[in-house]
Amino acid sequence: MIISETAKFHIGDRVCVYRDSSYGAIESAVVVGLPADHSVRLEFTDGHRNHLRDGRIELLVPLTH
């Protein structure tokens, strides 16, 4: 399960992904997909993409139109 104070993410949002429970490993990424299974598809700063199906994620910068 994904844990977040953000109720809903949008494609293009910049987020912060916490990789462990102590918040010691943090990565920033951009939301590139929101599959129906409630996971979040992310593209990280080094260019790799990954699905986040559980863990903690928070909104850094919302997409503005």
All heavy atoms as a GROMACS GRO file, in nm:
protein
  511
    1MET      N    1   0.083  -0.116   0.000
    1MET     CA    2   0.000   0.000   0.000
    1MET      C    3   0.089   0.125   0.000
    1MET      O    4   0.189   0.132   0.070
    1MET     CB    5  -0.090   0.001   0.123
    1MET     CG    6  -0.166   0.130   0.128
    1MET     SD    7  -0.283   0.170   0.261
    1MET     CE    8  -0.278   0.052   0.382
    2ILE      N    9   0.051   0.222  -0.078
    2ILE     CA   10   0.122   0.350  -0.081
    2ILE      C   11   0.070   0.437   0.032
    2ILE      O   12  -0.050   0.450   0.052
    2ILE     CB   13   0.102   0.419  -0.217
    2ILE    CG1   14   0.172   0.338  -0.327
    2ILE    CG2   15   0.156   0.561  -0.213
    2ILE    CD1   16   0.153   0.393  -0.465
    3ILE      N   17   0.162   0.496   0.106
    3ILE     CA   18   0.128   0.585   0.217
    3ILE      C   19   0.164   0.727   0.176
    3ILE      O   20   0.276   0.752   0.131
    3ILE     CB   21   0.204   0.546   0.344
    3ILE    CG1   22   0.167   0.404   0.385
    3ILE    CG2   23   0.175   0.645   0.457
    3ILE    CD1   24   0.254   0.347   0.493
    4SER      N   25   0.070   0.819   0.191
    4SER     CA   26   0.095   0.957   0.152
    4SER      C   27  -0.005   1.050   0.218
    4SER      O   28  -0.119   1.012   0.244
    4SER     CB   29   0.085   0.974   0.001
    4SER     OG   30   0.111   1.107  -0.036
    5GLU      N   31   0.038   1.172   0.244
    5GLU     CA   32  -0.055   1.276   0.289
    5GLU      C   33  -0.127   1.339   0.171
    5GLU      O   34  -0.223   1.412   0.189
    5GLU     CB   35   0.019   1.382   0.370
    5GLU     CG   36   0.071   1.328   0.502
    5GLU     CD   37   0.142   1.433   0.585
    5GLU    OE1   38   0.128   1.553   0.555
    5GLU    OE2   39   0.211   1.394   0.679
    6THR      N   40  -0.079   1.313   0.050
    6THR     CA   41  -0.141   1.364  -0.072
    6THR      C   42  -0.253   1.270  -0.112
    6THR      O   43  -0.232   1.150  -0.128
    6THR     CB   44  -0.037   1.373  -0.185
    6THR    OG1   45   0.072   1.452  -0.141
    6THR    CG2   46  -0.098   1.433  -0.310
    7ALA      N   47  -0.373   1.322  -0.128
    7ALA     CA   48  -0.489   1.239  -0.158
    7ALA      C   49  -0.486   1.182  -0.300
    7ALA      O   50  -0.527   1.069  -0.323
    7ALA     CB   51  -0.617   1.319  -0.138
    8LYS      N   52  -0.437   1.261  -0.395
    8LYS     CA   53  -0.440   1.217  -0.534
    8LYS      C   54  -0.320   1.277  -0.608
    8LYS      O   55  -0.293   1.396  -0.596
    8LYS     CB   56  -0.570   1.262  -0.600
    8LYS     CG   57  -0.588   1.213  -0.741
    8LYS     CD   58  -0.724   1.253  -0.794
    8LYS     CE   59  -0.742   1.203  -0.936
    8LYS     NZ   60  -0.871   1.242  -0.990
    9PHE      N   61  -0.254   1.193  -0.686
    9PHE     CA   62  -0.143   1.240  -0.769
    9PHE      C   63  -0.191   1.256  -0.912
    9PHE      O   64  -0.289   1.195  -0.954
    9PHE     CB   65  -0.028   1.139  -0.764
    9PHE     CG   66   0.036   1.130  -0.629
    9PHE    CD1   67   0.006   1.026  -0.544
    9PHE    CD2   68   0.126   1.227  -0.587
    9PHE    CE1   69   0.063   1.018  -0.419
    9PHE    CE2   70   0.183   1.220  -0.462
    9PHE     CZ   71   0.152   1.115  -0.377
   10HIS      N   72  -0.119   1.338  -0.988
   10HIS     CA   73  -0.149   1.361  -1.129
   10HIS      C   74  -0.023   1.339  -1.210
   10HIS      O   75   0.088   1.363  -1.160
   10HIS     CB   76  -0.199   1.504  -1.150
   10HIS     CG   77  -0.323   1.534  -1.074
   10HIS    ND1   78  -0.322   1.586  -0.946
   10HIS    CD2   79  -0.454   1.517  -1.106
   10HIS    CE1   80  -0.445   1.601  -0.903
   10HIS    NE2   81  -0.528   1.559  -0.998
   11ILE      N   82  -0.039   1.298  -1.333
   11ILE     CA   83   0.076   1.281  -1.422
   11ILE      C   84   0.145   1.416  -1.436
   11ILE      O   85   0.081   1.518  -1.460
   11ILE     CB   86   0.032   1.224  -1.557
   11ILE    CG1   87  -0.019   1.081  -1.537
   11ILE    CG2   88   0.146   1.230  -1.659
   11ILE    CD1   89  -0.078   1.018  -1.659
   12GLY      N   90   0.276   1.416  -1.415
   12GLY     CA   91   0.355   1.538  -1.422
   12GLY      C   92   0.392   1.594  -1.285
   12GLY      O   93   0.479   1.680  -1.275
   13ASP      N   94   0.326   1.547  -1.178
   13ASP     CA   95   0.361   1.591  -1.044
   13ASP      C   96   0.503   1.548  -1.009
   13ASP      O   97   0.543   1.435  -1.040
   13ASP     CB   98   0.267   1.530  -0.938
   13ASP     CG   99   0.129   1.590  -0.937
   13ASP    OD1  100   0.109   1.697  -0.997
   13ASP    OD2  101   0.041   1.530  -0.872
   14ARG      N  102   0.578   1.634  -0.945
   14ARG     CA  103   0.710   1.598  -0.893
   14ARG      C  104   0.690   1.551  -0.750
   14ARG      O  105   0.626   1.619  -0.670
   14ARG     CB  106   0.805   1.717  -0.897
   14ARG     CG  107   0.945   1.678  -0.857
   14ARG     CD  108   1.040   1.785  -0.891
   14ARG     NE  109   1.026   1.812  -1.034
   14ARG     CZ  110   1.118   1.868  -1.107
   14ARG    NH1  111   1.230   1.905  -1.055
   14ARG    NH2  112   1.098   1.890  -1.235
   15VAL      N  113   0.746   1.433  -0.719
   15VAL     CA  114   0.724   1.372  -0.589
   15VAL      C  115   0.856   1.334  -0.524
   15VAL      O  116   0.960   1.328  -0.589
   15VAL     CB  117   0.634   1.246  -0.601
   15VAL    CG1  118   0.495   1.283  -0.650
   15VAL    CG2  119   0.698   1.141  -0.690
   16CYS      N  120   0.849   1.307  -0.398
   16CYS     CA  121   0.961   1.260  -0.317
   16CYS      C  122   0.927   1.119  -0.271
   16CYS      O  123   0.821   1.096  -0.213
   16CYS     CB  124   0.980   1.354  -0.198
   16CYS     SG  125   1.121   1.316  -0.099
   17VAL      N  126   1.016   1.024  -0.299
   17VAL     CA  127   0.994   0.884  -0.263
   17VAL      C  128   1.090   0.849  -0.150
   17VAL      O  129   1.211   0.865  -0.162
   17VAL     CB  130   1.020   0.792  -0.384
   17VAL    CG1  131   0.998   0.646  -0.346
   17VAL    CG2  132   0.932   0.831  -0.502
   18TYR      N  133   1.034   0.802  -0.040
   18TYR     CA  134   1.114   0.760   0.075
   18TYR      C  135   1.139   0.610   0.063
   18TYR      O  136   1.045   0.532   0.057
   18TYR     CB  137   1.040   0.791   0.205
   18TYR     CG  138   1.017   0.938   0.225
   18TYR    CD1  139   0.899   0.998   0.184
   18TYR    CD2  140   1.116   1.018   0.281
   18TYR    CE1  141   0.879   1.135   0.200
   18TYR    CE2  142   1.097   1.154   0.298
   18TYR     CZ  143   0.978   1.211   0.258
   18TYR     OH  144   0.957   1.347   0.273
   19ARG      N  145   1.266   0.571   0.057
   19ARG     CA  146   1.300   0.432   0.031
   19ARG      C  147   1.313   0.344   0.154
   19ARG      O  148   1.328   0.225   0.144
   19ARG     CB  149   1.431   0.426  -0.048
   19ARG     CG  150   1.415   0.476  -0.188
   19ARG     CD  151   1.328   0.381  -0.264
   19ARG     NE  152   1.323   0.418  -0.404
   19ARG     CZ  153   1.250   0.354  -0.492
   19ARG    NH1  154   1.175   0.253  -0.454
   19ARG    NH2  155   1.249   0.391  -0.616
   20ASP      N  156   1.309   0.399   0.273
   20ASP     CA  157   1.309   0.316   0.393
   20ASP      C  158   1.230   0.384   0.503
   20ASP      O  159   1.195   0.501   0.493
   20ASP     CB  160   1.450   0.280   0.439
   20ASP     CG  161   1.534   0.401   0.476
   20ASP    OD1  162   1.479   0.503   0.521
   20ASP    OD2  163   1.657   0.393   0.460
   21SER      N  164   1.202   0.311   0.608
   21SER     CA  165   1.113   0.362   0.712
   21SER      C  166   1.173   0.477   0.792
   21SER      O  167   1.100   0.549   0.858
   21SER     CB  168   1.071   0.249   0.805
   21SER     OG  169   1.185   0.195   0.867
   22SER      N  170   1.303   0.494   0.790
   22SER     CA  171   1.364   0.602   0.868
   22SER      C  172   1.377   0.731   0.787
   22SER      O  173   1.433   0.827   0.835
   22SER     CB  174   1.503   0.559   0.916
   22SER     OG  175   1.590   0.546   0.805
   23TYR      N  176   1.324   0.732   0.666
   23TYR     CA  177   1.331   0.848   0.576
   23TYR      C  178   1.475   0.886   0.543
   23TYR      O  179   1.504   0.999   0.510
   23TYR     CB  180   1.256   0.970   0.634
   23TYR     CG  181   1.113   0.941   0.665
   23TYR    CD1  182   1.070   0.924   0.795
   23TYR    CD2  183   1.021   0.925   0.562
   23TYR    CE1  184   0.938   0.895   0.823
   23TYR    CE2  185   0.889   0.896   0.590
   23TYR     CZ  186   0.848   0.881   0.720
   23TYR     OH  187   0.718   0.852   0.747
   24GLY      N  188   1.565   0.790   0.552
   24GLY     CA  189   1.705   0.817   0.523
   24GLY      C  190   1.738   0.816   0.376
   24GLY      O  191   1.830   0.884   0.332
   25ALA      N  192   1.668   0.738   0.297
   25ALA     CA  193   1.695   0.729   0.154
   25ALA      C  194   1.579   0.795   0.079
   25ALA      O  195   1.468   0.745   0.079
   25ALA     CB  196   1.710   0.584   0.111
   26ILE      N  197   1.608   0.908   0.018
   26ILE     CA  198   1.504   0.987  -0.048
   26ILE      C  199   1.542   1.006  -0.194
   26ILE      O  200   1.657   1.036  -0.225
   26ILE     CB  201   1.488   1.124   0.019
   26ILE    CG1  202   1.452   1.107   0.167
   26ILE    CG2  203   1.383   1.207  -0.053
   26ILE    CD1  204   1.457   1.235   0.246
   27GLU      N  205   1.446   0.987  -0.283
   27GLU     CA  206   1.468   1.012  -0.426
   27GLU      C  207   1.355   1.100  -0.477
   27GLU      O  208   1.240   1.087  -0.432
   27GLU     CB  209   1.467   0.882  -0.505
   27GLU     CG  210   1.581   0.789  -0.474
   27GLU     CD  211   1.574   0.666  -0.561
   27GLU    OE1  212   1.608   0.676  -0.681
   27GLU    OE2  213   1.532   0.561  -0.511
   28SER      N  214   1.386   1.186  -0.572
   28SER     CA  215   1.279   1.262  -0.635
   28SER      C  216   1.248   1.197  -0.770
   28SER      O  217   1.333   1.134  -0.831
   28SER     CB  218   1.318   1.408  -0.653
   28SER     OG  219   1.427   1.420  -0.739
   29ALA      N  220   1.123   1.213  -0.811
   29ALA     CA  221   1.076   1.151  -0.935
   29ALA      C  222   0.957   1.231  -0.987
   29ALA      O  223   0.903   1.317  -0.917
   29ALA     CB  224   1.035   1.007  -0.910
   30VAL      N  225   0.917   1.200  -1.109
   30VAL     CA  226   0.800   1.260  -1.171
   30VAL      C  227   0.699   1.149  -1.198
   30VAL      O  228   0.736   1.041  -1.246
   30VAL     CB  229   0.838   1.333  -1.302
   30VAL    CG1  230   0.714   1.383  -1.374
   30VAL    CG2  231   0.934   1.446  -1.274
   31VAL      N  232   0.574   1.174  -1.168
   31VAL     CA  233   0.468   1.078  -1.195
   31VAL      C  234   0.445   1.072  -1.346
   31VAL      O  235   0.417   1.174  -1.409
   31VAL     CB  236   0.337   1.117  -1.122
   31VAL    CG1  237   0.225   1.021  -1.157
   31VAL    CG2  238   0.360   1.123  -0.971
   32VAL      N  239   0.460   0.952  -1.404
   32VAL     CA  240   0.439   0.936  -1.548
   32VAL      C  241   0.322   0.843  -1.580
   32VAL      O  242   0.284   0.827  -1.695
   32VAL     CB  243   0.567   0.886  -1.620
   32VAL    CG1  244   0.676   0.991  -1.613
   32VAL    CG2  245   0.616   0.754  -1.564
   33GLY      N  246   0.264   0.783  -1.477
   33GLY     CA  247   0.150   0.697  -1.500
   33GLY      C  248   0.078   0.664  -1.371
   33GLY      O  249   0.139   0.662  -1.264
   34LEU      N  250  -0.051   0.640  -1.382
   34LEU     CA  251  -0.134   0.606  -1.268
   34LEU      C  252  -0.221   0.486  -1.305
   34LEU      O  253  -0.338   0.501  -1.340
   34LEU     CB  254  -0.221   0.726  -1.227
   34LEU     CG  255  -0.141   0.849  -1.184
   34LEU    CD1  256  -0.228   0.974  -1.187
   34LEU    CD2  257  -0.082   0.827  -1.046
   35PRO      N  258  -0.164   0.364  -1.299
   35PRO     CA  259  -0.239   0.245  -1.338
   35PRO      C  260  -0.362   0.221  -1.250
   35PRO      O  261  -0.373   0.273  -1.139
   35PRO     CB  262  -0.137   0.132  -1.317
   35PRO     CG  263  -0.004   0.198  -1.322
   35PRO     CD  264  -0.026   0.335  -1.265
   36ALA      N  265  -0.453   0.141  -1.302
   36ALA     CA  266  -0.578   0.112  -1.232
   36ALA      C  267  -0.558   0.036  -1.102
   36ALA      O  268  -0.646   0.035  -1.018
   36ALA     CB  269  -0.671   0.032  -1.324
   37ASP      N  270  -0.442  -0.027  -1.084
   37ASP     CA  271  -0.417  -0.104  -0.961
   37ASP      C  272  -0.374  -0.016  -0.844
   37ASP      O  273  -0.332  -0.065  -0.741
   37ASP     CB  274  -0.314  -0.214  -0.985
   37ASP     CG  275  -0.175  -0.160  -1.017
   37ASP    OD1  276  -0.157  -0.036  -1.026
   37ASP    OD2  277  -0.084  -0.243  -1.032
   38HIS      N  278  -0.383   0.116  -0.859
   38HIS     CA  279  -0.351   0.215  -0.756
   38HIS      C  280  -0.202   0.226  -0.727
   38HIS      O  281  -0.163   0.283  -0.626
   38HIS     CB  282  -0.429   0.190  -0.626
   38HIS     CG  283  -0.576   0.192  -0.645
   38HIS    ND1  284  -0.646   0.307  -0.671
   38HIS    CD2  285  -0.666   0.092  -0.647
   38HIS    CE1  286  -0.773   0.277  -0.687
   38HIS    NE2  287  -0.788   0.148  -0.673
   39SER      N  288  -0.118   0.172  -0.817
   39SER     CA  289   0.025   0.197  -0.805
   39SER      C  290   0.055   0.331  -0.872
   39SER      O  291  -0.034   0.395  -0.928
   39SER     CB  292   0.104   0.084  -0.872
   39SER     OG  293   0.078   0.081  -1.011
   40VAL      N  294   0.178   0.374  -0.862
   40VAL     CA  295   0.220   0.499  -0.926
   40VAL      C  296   0.342   0.467  -1.011
   40VAL      O  297   0.438   0.408  -0.963
   40VAL     CB  298   0.256   0.607  -0.820
   40VAL    CG1  299   0.303   0.734  -0.886
   40VAL    CG2  300   0.136   0.635  -0.730
   41ARG      N  301   0.338   0.503  -1.138
   41ARG     CA  302   0.451   0.482  -1.228
   41ARG      C  303   0.535   0.609  -1.224
   41ARG      O  304   0.484   0.719  -1.245
   41ARG     CB  305   0.402   0.454  -1.370
   41ARG     CG  306   0.510   0.425  -1.466
   41ARG     CD  307   0.510   0.277  -1.503
   41ARG     NE  308   0.604   0.254  -1.612
   41ARG     CZ  309   0.710   0.178  -1.599
   41ARG    NH1  310   0.736   0.119  -1.486
   41ARG    NH2  311   0.791   0.161  -1.700
   42LEU      N  312   0.666   0.593  -1.196
   42LEU     CA  313   0.754   0.707  -1.174
   42LEU      C  314   0.873   0.705  -1.267
   42LEU      O  315   0.921   0.598  -1.306
   42LEU     CB  316   0.807   0.704  -1.030
   42LEU     CG  317   0.703   0.706  -0.919
   42LEU    CD1  318   0.769   0.675  -0.786
   42LEU    CD2  319   0.632   0.839  -0.915
   43GLU      N  320   0.922   0.825  -1.303
   43GLU     CA  321   1.049   0.839  -1.372
   43GLU      C  322   1.142   0.916  -1.280
   43GLU      O  323   1.112   1.028  -1.238
   43GLU     CB  324   1.035   0.912  -1.504
   43GLU     CG  325   1.168   0.922  -1.577
   43GLU     CD  326   1.155   0.979  -1.716
   43GLU    OE1  327   1.064   0.936  -1.791
   43GLU    OE2  328   1.235   1.068  -1.749
   44PHE      N  329   1.255   0.854  -1.248
   44PHE     CA  330   1.350   0.912  -1.154
   44PHE      C  331   1.448   1.003  -1.227
   44PHE      O  332   1.456   1.004  -1.350
   44PHE     CB  333   1.423   0.801  -1.078
   44PHE     CG  334   1.331   0.726  -0.986
   44PHE    CD1  335   1.258   0.617  -1.032
   44PHE    CD2  336   1.313   0.768  -0.856
   44PHE    CE1  337   1.170   0.550  -0.949
   44PHE    CE2  338   1.226   0.701  -0.772
   44PHE     CZ  339   1.154   0.592  -0.818
   45THR      N  340   1.524   1.080  -1.151
   45THR     CA  341   1.613   1.182  -1.209
   45THR      C  342   1.721   1.122  -1.298
   45THR      O  343   1.771   1.189  -1.387
   45THR     CB  344   1.678   1.268  -1.100
   45THR    OG1  345   1.745   1.182  -1.007
   45THR    CG2  346   1.574   1.349  -1.025
   46ASP      N  347   1.757   0.996  -1.277
   46ASP     CA  348   1.858   0.933  -1.362
   46ASP      C  349   1.798   0.871  -1.487
   46ASP      O  350   1.867   0.810  -1.566
   46ASP     CB  351   1.939   0.829  -1.284
   46ASP     CG  352   1.856   0.710  -1.239
   46ASP    OD1  353   1.734   0.705  -1.268
   46ASP    OD2  354   1.914   0.620  -1.175
   47GLY      N  355   1.666   0.885  -1.505
   47GLY     CA  356   1.600   0.839  -1.627
   47GLY      C  357   1.531   0.704  -1.616
   47GLY      O  358   1.454   0.668  -1.704
   48HIS      N  359   1.558   0.626  -1.512
   48HIS     CA  360   1.492   0.496  -1.503
   48HIS      C  361   1.348   0.513  -1.454
   48HIS      O  362   1.316   0.610  -1.388
   48HIS     CB  363   1.572   0.398  -1.415
   48HIS     CG  364   1.552   0.412  -1.268
   48HIS    ND1  365   1.621   0.502  -1.192
   48HIS    CD2  366   1.471   0.344  -1.183
   48HIS    CE1  367   1.584   0.490  -1.066
   48HIS    NE2  368   1.493   0.396  -1.057
   49ARG      N  369   1.266   0.417  -1.494
   49ARG     CA  370   1.126   0.418  -1.455
   49ARG      C  371   1.096   0.297  -1.368
   49ARG      O  372   1.159   0.194  -1.382
   49ARG     CB  373   1.035   0.417  -1.578
   49ARG     CG  374   1.040   0.547  -1.653
   49ARG     CD  375   0.941   0.547  -1.768
   49ARG     NE  376   0.939   0.678  -1.829
   49ARG     CZ  377   0.840   0.721  -1.904
   49ARG    NH1  378   0.735   0.643  -1.926
   49ARG    NH2  379   0.843   0.841  -1.957
   50ASN      N  380   0.996   0.313  -1.283
   50ASN     CA  381   0.961   0.206  -1.192
   50ASN      C  382   0.817   0.225  -1.144
   50ASN      O  383   0.766   0.335  -1.143
   50ASN     CB  384   1.056   0.206  -1.072
   50ASN     CG  385   1.060   0.074  -1.000
   50ASN    OD1  386   0.991  -0.020  -1.034
   50ASN    ND2  387   1.143   0.069  -0.897
   51HIS      N  388   0.755   0.114  -1.105
   51HIS     CA  389   0.624   0.119  -1.040
   51HIS      C  390   0.645   0.125  -0.890
   51HIS      O  391   0.727   0.053  -0.836
   51HIS     CB  392   0.543  -0.008  -1.070
   51HIS     CG  393   0.461   0.000  -1.191
   51HIS    ND1  394   0.500  -0.056  -1.309
   51HIS    CD2  395   0.342   0.058  -1.214
   51HIS    CE1  396   0.407  -0.035  -1.400
   51HIS    NE2  397   0.310   0.035  -1.346
   52LEU      N  398   0.571   0.210  -0.823
   52LEU     CA  399   0.570   0.211  -0.678
   52LEU      C  400   0.436   0.153  -0.636
   52LEU      O  401   0.330   0.210  -0.666
   52LEU     CB  402   0.586   0.353  -0.624
   52LEU     CG  403   0.592   0.366  -0.472
   52LEU    CD1  404   0.720   0.301  -0.420
   52LEU    CD2  405   0.585   0.510  -0.430
   53ARG      N  406   0.441   0.037  -0.573
   53ARG     CA  407   0.318  -0.029  -0.529
   53ARG      C  408   0.299  -0.018  -0.378
   53ARG      O  409   0.189  -0.037  -0.329
   53ARG     CB  410   0.321  -0.175  -0.571
   53ARG     CG  411   0.313  -0.190  -0.722
   53ARG     CD  412   0.306  -0.337  -0.761
   53ARG     NE  413   0.287  -0.349  -0.904
   53ARG     CZ  414   0.385  -0.355  -0.992
   53ARG    NH1  415   0.511  -0.348  -0.951
   53ARG    NH2  416   0.360  -0.367  -1.120
   54ASP      N  417   0.407   0.008  -0.308
   54ASP     CA  418   0.397   0.031  -0.164
   54ASP      C  419   0.512   0.120  -0.121
   54ASP      O  420   0.610   0.135  -0.192
   54ASP     CB  421   0.394  -0.100  -0.084
   54ASP     CG  422   0.516  -0.186  -0.109
   54ASP    OD1  423   0.617  -0.137  -0.161
   54ASP    OD2  424   0.510  -0.305  -0.075
   55GLY      N  425   0.497   0.182  -0.007
   55GLY     CA  426   0.598   0.273   0.043
   55GLY      C  427   0.540   0.412   0.067
   55GLY      O  428   0.420   0.433   0.059
   56ARG      N  429   0.628   0.505   0.097
   56ARG     CA  430   0.585   0.642   0.127
   56ARG      C  431   0.627   0.735   0.014
   56ARG      O  432   0.740   0.733  -0.031
   56ARG     CB  433   0.645   0.689   0.258
   56ARG     CG  434   0.593   0.823   0.300
   56ARG     CD  435   0.613   0.846   0.449
   56ARG     NE  436   0.561   0.975   0.488
   56ARG     CZ  437   0.438   0.996   0.530
   56ARG    NH1  438   0.353   0.897   0.539
   56ARG    NH2  439   0.397   1.116   0.564
   57ILE      N  440   0.534   0.817  -0.029
   57ILE     CA  441   0.557   0.913  -0.138
   57ILE      C  442   0.484   1.042  -0.102
   57ILE      O  443   0.374   1.039  -0.048
   57ILE     CB  444   0.507   0.854  -0.272
   57ILE    CG1  445   0.531   0.950  -0.388
   57ILE    CG2  446   0.363   0.814  -0.264
   57ILE    CD1  447   0.500   0.890  -0.523
   58GLU      N  448   0.549   1.155  -0.126
   58GLU     CA  449   0.487   1.284  -0.097
   58GLU      C  450   0.503   1.379  -0.215
   58GLU      O  451   0.604   1.375  -0.287
   58GLU     CB  452   0.547   1.347   0.028
   58GLU     CG  453   0.519   1.271   0.156
   58GLU     CD  454   0.373   1.255   0.191
   58GLU    OE1  455   0.287   1.328   0.137
   58GLU    OE2  456   0.343   1.165   0.272
   59LEU      N  457   0.410   1.468  -0.232
   59LEU     CA  458   0.411   1.566  -0.339
   59LEU      C  459   0.513   1.675  -0.308
   59LEU      O  460   0.515   1.731  -0.199
   59LEU     CB  461   0.271   1.627  -0.351
   59LEU     CG  462   0.251   1.728  -0.463
   59LEU    CD1  463   0.265   1.661  -0.599
   59LEU    CD2  464   0.114   1.791  -0.451
   60LEU      N  465   0.602   1.702  -0.404
   60LEU     CA  466   0.696   1.814  -0.392
   60LEU      C  467   0.645   1.935  -0.467
   60LEU      O  468   0.634   2.043  -0.413
   60LEU     CB  469   0.833   1.775  -0.447
   60LEU     CG  470   0.917   1.679  -0.366
   60LEU    CD1  471   1.046   1.647  -0.441
   60LEU    CD2  472   0.949   1.737  -0.231
   61VAL      N  473   0.615   1.915  -0.596
   61VAL     CA  474   0.570   2.025  -0.682
   61VAL      C  475   0.455   1.973  -0.768
   61VAL      O  476   0.476   1.882  -0.849
   61VAL     CB  477   0.684   2.076  -0.772
   61VAL    CG1  478   0.634   2.189  -0.860
   61VAL    CG2  479   0.803   2.120  -0.690
   62PRO      N  480   0.336   2.027  -0.752
   62PRO     CA  481   0.225   1.981  -0.836
   62PRO      C  482   0.242   2.030  -0.980
   62PRO      O  483   0.303   2.134  -1.004
   62PRO     CB  484   0.102   2.043  -0.772
   62PRO     CG  485   0.154   2.160  -0.695
   62PRO     CD  486   0.295   2.128  -0.657
   63LEU      N  487   0.190   1.953  -1.072
   63LEU     CA  488   0.188   1.996  -1.211
   63LEU      C  489   0.097   2.116  -1.223
   63LEU      O  490  -0.014   2.117  -1.170
   63LEU     CB  491   0.134   1.882  -1.300
   63LEU     CG  492   0.118   1.918  -1.448
   63LEU    CD1  493   0.254   1.941  -1.512
   63LEU    CD2  494   0.043   1.810  -1.520
   64THR      N  495   0.145   2.220  -1.289
   64THR     CA  496   0.061   2.337  -1.312
   64THR      C  497   0.036   2.351  -1.461
   64THR      O  498   0.127   2.332  -1.541
   64THR     CB  499   0.128   2.466  -1.259
   64THR    OG1  500   0.256   2.479  -1.319
   64THR    CG2  501   0.143   2.460  -1.109
   65HIS      N  502  -0.084   2.381  -1.495
   65HIS     CA  503  -0.122   2.393  -1.638
   65HIS      C  504  -0.120   2.538  -1.677
   65HIS      O  505  -0.149   2.627  -1.612
   65HIS     CB  506  -0.260   2.334  -1.662
   65HIS     CG  507  -0.264   2.188  -1.637
   65HIS    ND1  508  -0.214   2.096  -1.726
   65HIS    CD2  509  -0.309   2.116  -1.532
   65HIS    CE1  510  -0.231   1.976  -1.678
   65HIS    NE2  511  -0.289   1.985  -1.560
   0.00000   0.00000   0.00000
